[in-house]
Amino acid sequence: MSLVDQVEAALDTIRPYLEADGGNVSVEEITPDNVVKLKLLGSCGSCPMSIMTLKAGIEQAIMKAVPEVTGVEAINLTDIDDPNAVLPANMR
């Protein structure tokens, strides 16, 4: 199984939680030094809690399932202080 397939399988374990809040995630790139670069989709892309989702959920799931991965980054994180950030409806 390729590294991308392993990362996708790890993401599939948490996708239902992301989708429940109207979000999702896609793998954009895995660098030569095994850093996974993700794009947060839907409400995850504009949520001020996206850094928490990334660090506490997505990163943990990937790094636990795929030990070869050295890091996880989102290419489009929304800063918690961003005035355009919007919480999903069920989190307000």
C-alpha positions in Angstrom: 0.0 0.0 0.0 1.4 3.4 -1.0 2.0 6.2 1.5 -0.8 8.2 0.0 -3.2 5.2 0.3 -2.2 4.8 4.0 -2.8 8.5 4.7 -6.2 8.3 2.9 -7.1 5.2 5.0 -6.2 7.1 8.2 -8.3 10.1 7.0 -11.2 7.8 6.3 -11.4 7.0 10.0 -12.1 10.7 10.9 -13.9 11.9 7.8 -17.4 11.1 9.2 -16.7 13.6 12.0 -15.5 16.3 9.6 -18.5 15.6 7.3 -20.9 15.9 10.2 -19.8 19.6 10.5 -20.0 20.2 6.8 -16.3 19.8 6.1 -13.7 17.4 4.7 -10.0 17.2 3.8 -8.0 16.3 0.8 -4.4 15.3 0.5 -2.6 17.8 -1.8 1.0 16.5 -1.5 3.4 14.3 0.4 6.8 15.9 0.3 10.0 13.9 -0.2 10.6 14.2 3.6 7.1 12.7 4.3 5.3 15.8 5.3 1.6 15.5 4.4 0.1 18.7 3.0 -3.7 18.9 3.3 -6.4 21.2 2.1 -9.3 21.7 4.5 -12.6 21.7 2.6 -16.1 23.0 3.2 -16.7 24.4 6.6 -13.3 23.2 7.8 -11.7 25.7 5.5 -13.4 28.7 7.1 -13.7 27.5 10.7 -11.7 29.3 13.4 -11.3 26.0 15.2 -9.6 24.4 12.1 -6.2 24.5 13.8 -7.6 22.4 16.6 -9.2 20.0 14.1 -5.9 19.7 12.3 -3.7 19.2 15.4 -6.0 17.2 17.7 -7.8 15.1 15.1 -6.3 14.9 11.6 -2.6 15.0 12.6 -3.0 12.5 15.4 -4.9 10.0 13.2 -2.4 10.2 10.4 0.7 10.0 12.5 -0.6 7.1 14.6 -1.6 5.1 11.5 1.4 6.0 9.3 4.6 6.3 11.4 6.6 7.2 8.3 4.9 10.6 8.2 7.1 13.3 9.8 4.5 16.1 9.9 1.1 17.3 8.8 0.3 20.8 7.5 -2.8 22.4 6.1 -2.2 24.7 3.2 -5.3 26.8 4.0 -5.7 27.1 7.8 -8.0 29.8 9.0 -6.6 31.8 11.9 -8.7 31.8 15.0 -8.7 35.6 14.9 -9.7 35.9 11.3 -12.7 38.2 11.1 -14.1 36.1 8.1 -13.9 32.8 10.1 -17.3 31.1 10.4 -18.2 28.3 12.8 -20.4 25.5 11.4 -24.0 25.9 12.3 -24.0 23.1 14.9 -21.1 24.7 16.8 -22.5 28.1 17.3 
